[in-house]
């Protein structure tokens, strides 16, 4: 998994003990056996961040070269852990996401990845859903439903914050707001990769006018299902932060408050719209943002104003590698020909089986 925060390639080696029944799977057990984040080189970070404004030739070359580059990274991981996977499930790196235009682009050539590693590769996990009028995102609910049961809300704080809501027999999910990609962008201005534990944001002050401005963006008035494009995060939110020209700690503090507020507001919307009568709720928080202790404190405080919501933080492996494990699980569902993207989440015409298969020379699916 390569996320919009551009911190590297998350690789998780997972095992699944499953039983197929009709058009579904029963999970008896699953485990992340090994995992690591392999950092992208500085040149690759620059190339991926600048790609949306490049020409078609550079785009095509980057798509191919990234597939080869990821293949080398996977080979290094396989060699280090002395493993032989059944297949590789690759999300790739999102460059464009425009569901209304029936288009989403995750680069990283699957054929190149299969050629370099020798293992079968499954990728393009969003295209089928987009083709049948879905948002193509978020896809995380499929791991929440099958592998992490027992909570009301599942929050993923990656480059973008998205949430899954499990309400009786219905699963809803949608993108909420930008998260780590902009927190990291602000920290980068201080020559830091990220704001560790939210220490810089903690000493800053919330800028009321700036917070009000970014909270009023049209996207936040739109009801779910909905999804965010990375470009919107930069043009609609980061541009406002940069134009404000205030001290970075204050910008970080304000944006943390924005994230916490929008998450709590989204939960409030769901509770009201779906007429949920429960009094207490549990929210499982994962993704790199769950390590930001200041953000977690502000999230809990904002949630307390909405309802009795307990914010739960799981073990580090789930926090950090849930999205990589999600790709593995979507790959398993693709191999078993079971729908791995849900219409109740994306607004598509029907549940769909997503994933293109590229056979390897060491193994076949």
C-alpha positions as CSV (number, residue, x, y, z in Angstrom):
1,X,0.0,0.0,0.0
2,X,1.2,3.5,-0.9
3,X,-0.7,6.2,0.7
4,X,-1.1,9.9,0.0
5,X,1.3,10.8,2.8
6,X,4.2,9.5,0.7
7,X,6.0,8.0,3.6
8,X,6.8,4.8,1.7
9,X,5.5,1.4,0.7
10,X,3.7,-0.5,3.5
11,X,4.2,-4.2,3.0
12,X,2.4,-6.8,5.2
13,X,2.8,-10.6,4.9
14,X,-0.6,-12.0,6.0
15,X,-2.2,-15.4,6.5
16,X,-5.9,-16.1,6.3
17,X,-7.9,-19.2,7.4
18,X,-11.2,-18.9,5.5
19,X,-14.1,-20.9,4.5
20,X,-16.3,-20.1,1.5
21,X,-20.0,-20.2,1.7
22,X,-22.0,-19.2,-1.3
23,X,-21.1,-15.6,-2.1
24,X,-19.3,-14.8,1.2
25,X,-16.3,-15.9,3.3
26,X,-16.2,-17.0,6.9
27,X,-12.9,-16.0,8.6
28,X,-11.7,-18.5,11.2
29,X,-8.4,-16.8,11.8
30,X,-6.0,-14.2,10.3
31,X,-2.7,-12.7,11.2
32,X,-0.1,-10.2,10.1
33,X,3.1,-12.4,10.1
34,X,5.6,-9.7,9.1
35,X,5.3,-6.1,8.1
36,X,7.5,-3.1,7.3
37,X,7.4,0.4,5.7
38,X,10.1,0.8,3.1
39,X,10.7,4.5,2.6
40,X,10.6,6.0,-0.9
41,X,13.7,7.7,-2.1
42,X,13.6,11.5,-2.1
43,X,13.5,11.5,-5.9
44,X,10.5,9.2,-5.9
45,X,8.7,11.4,-3.3
46,X,9.3,14.4,-5.5
47,X,8.2,12.5,-8.7
48,X,5.0,11.2,-7.2
49,X,4.0,14.5,-5.6
50,X,4.6,16.4,-8.9
51,X,3.0,13.8,-11.2
52,X,-0.5,15.3,-11.3
53,X,0.8,18.3,-13.2
54,X,3.1,16.3,-15.6
55,X,2.4,15.4,-19.2
56,X,1.0,12.0,-20.5
57,X,4.4,10.6,-21.4
58,X,5.9,11.3,-17.9
59,X,2.7,9.8,-16.4
60,X,3.0,6.6,-18.4
61,X,6.7,6.2,-17.7
62,X,6.2,6.8,-14.0
63,X,3.4,4.2,-13.9
64,X,5.8,1.6,-15.5
65,X,8.9,2.6,-13.5
66,X,6.9,2.5,-10.2
67,X,5.9,-1.1,-10.9
68,X,9.5,-2.1,-11.3
69,X,10.6,0.0,-8.3
70,X,7.9,-1.7,-6.1
71,X,9.0,-5.1,-7.4
72,X,12.5,-4.4,-6.1
73,X,11.2,-3.3,-2.7
74,X,9.0,-6.4,-2.5
75,X,11.9,-8.7,-3.4
76,X,14.0,-7.1,-0.6
77,X,11.1,-7.8,1.8
78,X,10.7,-11.4,0.6
79,X,14.4,-12.1,0.9
80,X,14.7,-10.5,4.4
81,X,11.8,-12.5,5.8
82,X,12.5,-15.7,3.7
83,X,8.9,-16.0,2.6
84,X,7.1,-17.1,-0.5
85,X,3.6,-15.5,-0.8
86,X,0.8,-17.0,-2.8
87,X,0.2,-13.7,-4.5
88,X,0.9,-10.0,-4.1
89,X,-2.1,-7.6,-3.7
90,X,-1.1,-4.1,-4.7
91,X,-3.1,-0.9,-4.2
92,X,-0.6,1.2,-6.1
93,X,-0.4,5.0,-5.7
94,X,-3.4,7.2,-6.3
95,X,-2.7,10.1,-8.7
96,X,-6.2,11.1,-9.8
97,X,-9.6,10.3,-8.3
98,X,-12.7,11.6,-10.0
99,X,-15.8,9.4,-9.4
100,X,-18.2,11.8,-11.1
101,X,-16.0,11.5,-14.2
102,X,-16.0,7.7,-13.7
103,X,-12.2,7.8,-13.3
104,X,-9.7,6.8,-10.7
105,X,-6.0,6.2,-11.3
106,X,-3.7,4.1,-9.1
107,X,-0.3,3.8,-10.7
108,X,2.3,1.0,-10.3
109,X,2.2,-1.4,-13.2
110,X,1.0,-4.8,-12.0
111,X,2.6,-6.6,-14.9
112,X,6.0,-5.1,-14.1
113,X,5.5,-6.0,-10.4
114,X,4.7,-9.6,-11.4
115,X,7.7,-9.7,-13.8
116,X,10.2,-8.5,-11.2
117,X,8.9,-10.7,-8.3
118,X,7.7,-13.8,-10.2
119,X,4.6,-13.9,-8.0
120,X,1.0,-13.3,-9.3
121,X,-0.1,-9.7,-8.7
122,X,-3.7,-8.5,-8.1
123,X,-4.2,-4.7,-8.5
124,X,-6.7,-2.1,-9.6
125,X,-9.1,-2.7,-6.7
126,X,-11.3,0.4,-7.4
127,X,-12.1,0.4,-11.2
128,X,-15.0,-2.0,-11.3
129,X,-16.9,-0.1,-8.6
130,X,-16.2,3.2,-10.4
131,X,-17.5,1.7,-13.7
132,X,-20.9,1.0,-12.1
133,X,-21.3,4.5,-10.7
134,X,-19.6,4.0,-7.3
135,X,-17.2,6.3,-5.6
136,X,-14.5,3.6,-5.7
137,X,-13.7,4.5,-2.1
138,X,-13.4,3.9,0.7
139,X,-12.6,0.2,0.5
140,X,-11.6,-0.2,4.1
141,X,-15.1,-1.4,5.3
142,X,-14.4,-4.8,3.8
143,X,-11.7,-5.4,6.4
144,X,-13.7,-3.8,9.2
145,X,-16.6,-6.1,8.4
146,X,-14.7,-9.4,8.2
147,X,-11.5,-9.0,10.2
148,X,-12.2,-6.4,12.9
149,X,-15.7,-7.0,14.1
150,X,-17.3,-5.6,17.3
151,X,-17.2,-1.8,16.9
152,X,-19.7,0.8,15.8
153,X,-17.2,3.1,14.0
154,X,-13.9,2.4,12.3
155,X,-11.7,5.4,11.7
156,X,-8.7,5.3,9.4
157,X,-6.3,8.2,9.8
158,X,-4.1,8.0,6.8
159,X,-3.4,10.7,4.2
160,X,-7.2,11.1,4.2
161,X,-9.4,10.4,7.2
162,X,-12.2,7.9,6.3
163,X,-14.8,6.2,8.5
164,X,-16.8,3.0,8.5
165,X,-20.1,2.8,10.3
166,X,-21.6,-0.5,11.2
167,X,-25.3,-0.1,12.0
168,X,-27.2,-3.3,12.6
169,X,-27.1,-5.0,9.2
170,X,-26.0,-1.9,7.2
171,X,-22.4,-0.7,6.6
172,X,-21.8,2.8,5.6
173,X,-18.4,4.5,4.9
174,X,-17.0,7.7,3.4
175,X,-14.1,10.0,3.3
176,X,-14.2,12.7,6.0
177,X,-11.3,15.2,5.5
178,X,-7.6,15.4,4.7
179,X,-5.4,14.2,7.5
180,X,-1.8,13.1,7.5
181,X,-0.9,14.4,4.1
182,X,-1.5,17.9,5.2
183,X,-0.2,17.5,8.7
184,X,3.0,16.2,7.2
185,X,3.1,19.0,4.6
186,X,3.0,21.5,7.4
187,X,5.7,19.7,9.4
188,X,7.8,19.6,6.2
189,X,8.0,23.3,6.3
190,X,9.9,22.9,9.5
191,X,12.2,20.4,7.8
192,X,10.5,17.5,9.7
193,X,9.0,14.4,8.2
194,X,6.0,14.7,10.5
195,X,4.9,16.2,13.8
196,X,5.8,13.4,16.2
197,X,3.0,12.7,18.8
198,X,1.5,16.1,17.8
199,X,4.0,17.9,20.0
200,X,4.3,21.0,17.8
201,X,0.5,21.2,17.3
202,X,0.1,20.9,21.1
203,X,2.1,24.1,21.8
204,X,0.2,26.1,19.0
205,X,-3.0,28.0,19.3
206,X,-6.3,27.4,17.3
207,X,-6.9,30.2,14.8
208,X,-10.7,30.7,15.0
209,X,-11.1,32.5,11.6
210,X,-9.0,30.0,9.8
211,X,-10.8,27.1,11.4
212,X,-14.1,28.6,10.4
213,X,-13.0,29.1,6.8
214,X,-11.8,25.5,6.3
215,X,-14.8,24.0,8.1
216,X,-17.1,25.8,5.6
217,X,-15.8,24.0,2.5
218,X,-18.6,22.6,0.3
219,X,-17.4,19.0,0.6
220,X,-18.3,19.0,4.3
221,X,-21.9,20.0,3.5
222,X,-22.3,17.0,1.1
223,X,-23.9,13.9,2.4
224,X,-22.4,10.4,2.1
225,X,-21.4,8.4,0.1
226,X,-18.5,10.6,-0.9
227,X,-14.8,10.5,-1.4
228,X,-11.9,12.9,-1.6
229,X,-9.2,13.5,-4.2
230,X,-5.7,14.4,-3.1
231,X,-5.7,17.5,-5.3
232,X,-8.8,18.9,-3.5
233,X,-6.9,18.6,-0.2
234,X,-4.1,20.8,-1.5
235,X,-6.2,23.4,-3.4
236,X,-9.1,23.7,-0.9
237,X,-7.4,23.3,2.5
238,X,-3.6,23.5,2.2
239,X,-3.9,26.7,0.2
240,X,-6.0,28.3,2.9
241,X,-3.4,27.3,5.6
242,X,-0.5,28.7,3.5
243,X,-2.3,31.9,2.7
244,X,-3.0,32.5,6.4
245,X,0.7,33.0,6.8
246,X,0.7,32.3,10.6
247,X,3.2,30.3,12.6
248,X,3.4,26.6,11.7
249,X,2.5,25.5,15.3
250,X,-0.7,27.5,15.1
251,X,-1.5,26.1,11.6
252,X,-0.9,22.6,12.9
253,X,-3.0,23.1,16.0
254,X,-5.8,24.5,13.9
255,X,-5.7,21.7,11.4
256,X,-5.7,19.1,14.2
257,X,-8.8,20.7,15.6
258,X,-10.3,20.7,12.1
259,X,-9.8,16.9,11.7
260,X,-11.2,16.2,15.2
261,X,-14.2,18.4,14.6
262,X,-15.0,17.0,11.2
263,X,-14.8,13.4,12.4
264,X,-17.1,14.1,15.3
265,X,-19.5,16.0,13.0
266,X,-19.5,13.1,10.6
267,X,-20.4,10.7,13.4
268,X,-23.2,13.1,14.5
269,X,-24.5,13.2,10.9
270,X,-24.7,9.4,10.7
271,X,-26.4,9.0,14.1
272,X,-29.1,11.5,13.1
273,X,-29.6,10.5,9.5
274,X,-29.7,6.8,10.3
275,X,-31.8,7.4,13.4
276,X,-29.5,5.3,15.6
277,X,-30.9,4.8,19.1
278,X,-27.9,3.4,20.8
279,X,-26.5,5.4,23.8
280,X,-22.9,4.3,23.8
281,X,-20.5,3.6,20.9
282,X,-17.0,2.4,20.3
283,X,-14.7,3.8,17.6
284,X,-11.6,1.9,16.6
285,X,-8.8,4.3,15.3
286,X,-6.1,3.1,13.0
287,X,-3.7,4.6,10.5
288,X,-0.6,6.7,11.2
289,X,-2.7,9.4,12.7
290,X,-3.6,7.1,15.6
291,X,0.0,7.6,16.8
292,X,-0.6,11.3,17.1
293,X,-1.5,11.5,20.8
294,X,-2.6,15.2,20.6
295,X,-4.9,14.4,17.7
296,X,-6.3,11.5,19.7
297,X,-7.0,13.7,22.7
298,X,-8.7,16.3,20.6
299,X,-10.7,13.6,18.9
300,X,-11.9,12.1,22.1
301,X,-12.9,15.6,23.4
302,X,-14.8,16.4,20.3
303,X,-16.6,13.0,20.3
304,X,-17.6,13.6,23.9
305,X,-19.6,16.6,22.8
306,X,-21.6,14.3,20.4
307,X,-22.3,11.2,22.4
308,X,-20.8,8.6,24.7
309,X,-18.1,7.4,22.3
310,X,-15.0,5.5,23.4
311,X,-12.0,6.0,21.1
312,X,-10.1,2.7,21.1
313,X,-6.5,2.4,19.8
314,X,-5.5,-1.2,18.8
315,X,-2.0,-2.7,18.7
316,X,0.7,-1.0,16.6
317,X,0.6,-3.6,13.8
318,X,-3.0,-3.0,13.2
319,X,-2.6,0.8,13.4
320,X,0.3,0.9,11.0
321,X,-0.4,-1.9,8.6
322,X,-4.2,-2.2,8.5
323,X,-4.3,-0.7,4.9
324,X,-1.7,-3.2,3.7
325,X,-3.6,-6.0,5.3
326,X,-6.7,-4.7,3.6
327,X,-5.1,-5.1,0.2
328,X,-4.2,-8.7,1.1
329,X,-7.7,-9.4,2.2
330,X,-9.2,-7.8,-0.9
331,X,-6.8,-10.1,-2.9
332,X,-8.1,-13.1,-1.1
333,X,-11.7,-12.2,-1.9
334,X,-10.8,-11.6,-5.5
335,X,-9.2,-15.1,-5.7
336,X,-12.3,-16.6,-4.1
337,X,-14.5,-14.5,-6.5
338,X,-16.4,-12.9,-3.6
339,X,-17.5,-9.2,-3.8
340,X,-14.8,-7.0,-2.2
341,X,-16.4,-3.5,-2.6
342,X,-19.8,-2.8,-1.1
343,X,-22.6,-0.8,-2.8
344,X,-23.8,0.6,0.5
345,X,-20.4,2.2,1.0
346,X,-19.7,3.6,-2.4
347,X,-23.2,4.2,-3.8
348,X,-22.6,1.8,-6.8
349,X,-25.3,-0.1,-8.5
350,X,-24.3,-3.4,-6.9
351,X,-21.6,-5.0,-4.9
352,X,-18.6,-5.9,-7.1
353,X,-15.5,-8.1,-7.4
354,X,-12.6,-5.8,-8.0
355,X,-9.0,-6.7,-9.0
356,X,-7.0,-7.4,-12.2
357,X,-4.7,-10.5,-12.1
358,X,-1.2,-10.5,-13.6
359,X,0.2,-14.0,-13.5
360,X,3.8,-14.6,-12.3
361,X,6.4,-17.0,-13.4
362,X,7.0,-18.6,-10.0
363,X,3.4,-19.2,-9.2
364,X,-0.1,-18.9,-10.6
365,X,-3.4,-18.3,-9.1
